Amino acid sequence: MVKKILIVSANPKDTNKLRLDEEAREIQAALKRANNRDEFEIVTYWAIRVEDLPRALLDHKPTIVHFSGHGSNSTGLVLENNSGETQLISTEALARLFKSFQQEVECVLLNACYSETQAKSIHEHIDCVMGMSQAIGDHAAIKFAVGFYDALGAGKPYEVCFELGCASIDLEGIPESATPVIKIRQRSSVSRRQANDDMSGDRLGRSEDEHLGTQNRSVSVGGSVTGSAITTGDNNVTSVQYQPTSLPAPSSVDMLEELNALREILLNLSSPDGRKIDNAIADAIDEINKPQPDKNEVGKALDRAFDYAQKAVGFASAIEKLQPHLTKTVAWLGESWHKLLSIVHLTIHQGFKVPN
């Protein structure tokens, strides 16, 4: 399958002159050298205006989007207006734009100063996004791009392409190799299958609805009752009984193992939000892999994943499988995240004290 690379650049006349033409030329040369050069197609937009960006995405459906130009820290990226002068596109607007193209776009490279903020926001919807943590010189930016596309042409995965881009800066003796940053999440085979299912979501939704129309949707959960809730829908009543549970010692929990187990169960549900569920759990796993993970960030990511998952067909039938894994996860997260247990109809035993 051909990977289409959309290169968009902007260097308004009221900004410092950049060597954007050289960067585009070097990218084309890198891919032209590749043995599998026929697997890539490059589309270039110069002096791009705000209204041109969504049109380019709609027209070309790129796999990779490469932006060359100026960044403006948390304010946004610098594009051009009809007079060729600066017009900013905000971080929020960029994230919302790429949300609409998350099925097509795999990777976004923001080769602009102070673009890490935009990269982080776009990463909520796109699996691989690169930006710059601070100002970067023209020479370093071009060398990073050359290293990245040399590796891409050799068939390397995006994270390896990123590392070779940084190495290319080092090899030139330029002290800016720590400036590029990457935001990336890995997808399991289940999530890739779910993404394909999402593409036919309308058909899936209709068939599931038709099937459910012939079934009784009530759910009964056994165990001792310490609380209850009643929900109604389609003239059926669902009784939810909360089972008391105890938590293991936090130090005994392998969080990576538990998050992967939760991911596997949730991504087997029939949901049009499968990609969003996977993104949220991938963000939790990314946080866990940090030297000092923020438990609150992990909790927020899981809360987001379950918010989508509870709307999925078959979630009720998955609750029993989810219970042991979410119990261990909550034990590690701490008391402020005990509320997640209610999602799988659990509650803490009265008088329970969390073990060390």
N, C-alpha and C positions, 0 to 999 in steps of 0.2 A: 504494500500500500504506500502511495506517495505521501510524504510529509510535506505539507505546504508551509513555508516560512514567510510570514508577513513582516517586513521591515518597515517601520514607520519612523520618520524623523522630523524634528522641528528645530529650527535655529532662527527664531525671530530676529528681525533686524535691530531690535533694541536690546539684544543680548550678546554676550561674547561669542566670537566666531569659533566654531568647532569644526573638526575635520571629519564630518559625518560622511562625506562622499568616499573618503579613504576607508572608513570603517565598512561601509557597504561593499566596496570593491574587494576588501580583504575577505569578507564573509563569502562572497561569490567565488573567490579564488580557492578558499579552503574547501568548499564543497565540490568545486570542479575537479580538484585533485583526488577526490574520494573514488574508490573502486566501485562503490554503489551509488554513483552520482545520479543515476536515473531515478533514485528513490526520493529525490528532493526537488522541490520547485520553489523558487524565490519570487515574491511579489514585493515591489518597493514603492512606497509612497513618500514623496518629498514634501517639505513645508506643510505638514498635515495640520488641518484645522480641526476644531472640536467636532464639528458635524461630519467630518470625513471619517473619523475613527469607527463609529458604529457601522457606517456604510461599508467600509473596507472589510470589517468582520463579517457582515452579512453577505457581501458579494463573493468573498474568497474562502470562507470557512477554514481558516488556517489551523494547523496543528501547533505551531509555535508562533508567538507574537514577540517581536524584538523592537523595543523602543530605544531610539538614540536621541539624546538631546539634554536639556537642562531639567533638573529637579528643583523643588522649592521646599524641601524638608516636609513638615506635616501639612503644608498648604496644598500640595499636589504636584502635578507634572506640567511643564510649560509646553503649550501648543501655540498655534498661531491664529490670529483673527483674519478677517478679510483684507486688512491693510498690511498684513505681514508682521504685525506686532504681537507682543505677548498676550496670550489668553490662557489662564490656568484652568485645568480640569481637576476638581477636588478628589481627595482620597475616597470619599464616600461614593462619589459618582463613578469612579473607576471600578470600585468593587461591585457596585450595582450593575454596571455594564457587563463585566465579565461573568457575573452570575448567569446571565442569559446565554452565555456561550460555553458553559462548563462541559457540555457533551462533546464539543468539537476541540476546544483548546486544551492541550496537555501541558504546555509550558509557556511562561511569560518571562522575558528577560528585560529588565529595566536598566539600561546602560546609561544611567543619569545620576548625578550627585544627589545624595540624601534621599534616595528612593526606597529605603528599607521600610518606611511606614506604609507606603503604597503596596509594597510587596506583601507585607503582613496582611493587609486588608483583602487583597486579591486572592491570597492563599486560602481564605475562607471558602472559596469556590473552585479554585484551580489547584491541581495537585502539586505542581512544581512552579515556583516563582523565585526569581533572583532579583536582587536590588543592590544598592550601594549604601553602606552604613554611614558614609561621610562623603566629602568631596573627593572626586577621582579625576586625575589628569587625563588629557586626551590620549596620550601615549599608552598609559596603563589600560584605559578603557578599550582601546583597539586591540591590544595584546590579549586581554581577557577574552574578547570576542573571537579572535583568531584561534586561541587554544580550545575554546568551547566548541567551535564549529569543526575544527580539525578532528576532535574526538567524536563529535556527532556523525561526521562523515565516515568514521571508522566503525560505526555501529555501537558505540559505547552508550550506556544509560546516562540519564541526565545528571545524576550526582557525580559520576566519573567525569563527564564533560565539564562540570563546574570546577572540580578539583584541577583538571588540566588547564582550565582557563586561569585559575589562580597561580598554578605552577609556571605558566607562560609569563606572567608578570614577574615572578621571582627570577626566572632565567634571564630576563633582561636587566636584572639588578635594580628594578624599580621597587621602592619600599612601600608598596600599596597593595600587596597581595591579600591583606586581611580586610580590605575594604568591601569586596563582594561578599554578599551573604545569600544563603539559599534557604528557602522554606519548602520542604518536600515531605510528602507522605507516601508510604508504600501501600499498594492495594493487594489484598489477598485474592485468590482465584474466585472465592465466593463473591467478593465485591465486584470483580470484573464481570461476572455473570449477572449480578444484580444490575449493573450499569446497562448491560444489553437489554435486560428486561424492562428497564425504565424507558427505553426508546419506544417500546410498544405498550406503554402504560395505559392508554385509552382502551386498547383491546383487552388487556388484562383486567382493568377495572370493571369493564362491562361483564366479562365472563364470570368474575368472582361475585359481582353483585347478583347476577342471575342465579348463580349456584346457591348463594346464601339465602336467596328469597324462598327456597324450599326447605330451609332448615330452622330448627329451634335455636335461637342464639343465647339462651340462658346458660350461665356458667355457675357451677357449684364448686366451692373450694373448701376442703375439709379442714379439721383441726379445731383447737380450742378458740373460742371467740373472745377477743378483748376489745373489739370495736367493729363497727359495721358501716356499710355505705350502700345506698340503693341508687341505681342508675336505670333509666328507662330509654327505650328506643324501639321503634317499629312494633309497639304494643307488647314487647317482651320485657321482662324484669331480670336484671342481673344482681344477685346477692353476693356481696364481697365480704368474706370473713378474714380478718387479719390474724395471722398466726404469730404467737409470741416466739421469739428466737433469741439465742445468745450469740455473742460475737467471739471469734477467735482472737488470740493475741495479735496485734498489728505486725509484730516482728516475724510472725510465722507466715505472712501472706506474700506470695510471689505475684506482685501486681501485674507484671507483664503477661504472665500466664493467665491471670483472671481477665484482663482486658481483652486478650485474644479470644478467650472462650466466649465472653459477652458478644464480641464482634461477630464470631461465627454464628451464634444463635440468631442475633438480630438481622444479619444479612441474609438469612434463609427465609425471612418473612416476605410476604408479597406486599411490597410498599413502593409507591411512586417516589418516596423520599429516601430510597436506599442509598443513594450517593451522599445525601446529607448526613445520614446516620454514620456511614463509613468515614466521612470527613471528620465528624465530631470525635469518634473513637480514635481515629488516627492522630488527632490533635492531643488527646489524652495520652496516647502512647509516646508521642514526641516529647511531651512534658516529663513523663516517667523516665525517659532516657537521658534527661539532663543530670548533671552532677548533683544539683540540689533542686529537685522537683518541687513545684508549688502545688500543694495538695488542693488548694482552693481552685486553681486553674483546671486540675484534673476533674474535680467535682463539677465544675461548670460545664466542662465538655461532655461529661456523662449525662448531666441533666438535659443538655441540648439533644443528645442522641436519643434518650428515652422519650423526650417530648415528641419527636418524630415517630419513634417506634410504636408508641401506644396507639397511633392512628392506623397501624398496619393491620391487614387481614391476618388473623391467626395469632395475634399477640397474646390473647388470653390462654391459648393452648401452650404457649412457650413459657408461661410464668414459672411452672415447676422446674424447668431446666435452668431458668435464670436465677432462681432463689439462692442456691449455694454459692454461686459466683458473685452475685451482688452483695451477699452477706459478708464475704471475705473482703470485697472491695470497700464496703462501707467501714469495716473494722479498721482498715488502713487509713481511710480518709479522715476518720475522727467524728466526734459527736455532732459537729455542725452539719454533717452530711448524712446523719441517720435518717433524715426525711426521705431519702431515696428508697428506703425499704418499703415504704407504702406502695410504691409502684408495682411491686411484686407481692403485695398483700401480706407483708410481714411487719411486725412491730417488736420493739425491744421488750424482753421480759421485765415485769415490774420488779424493781429492786436490783436489777442487773448492774454490775460494776465492770467497766471495761478492763480486761487484763492488760498487764504491761507487755 
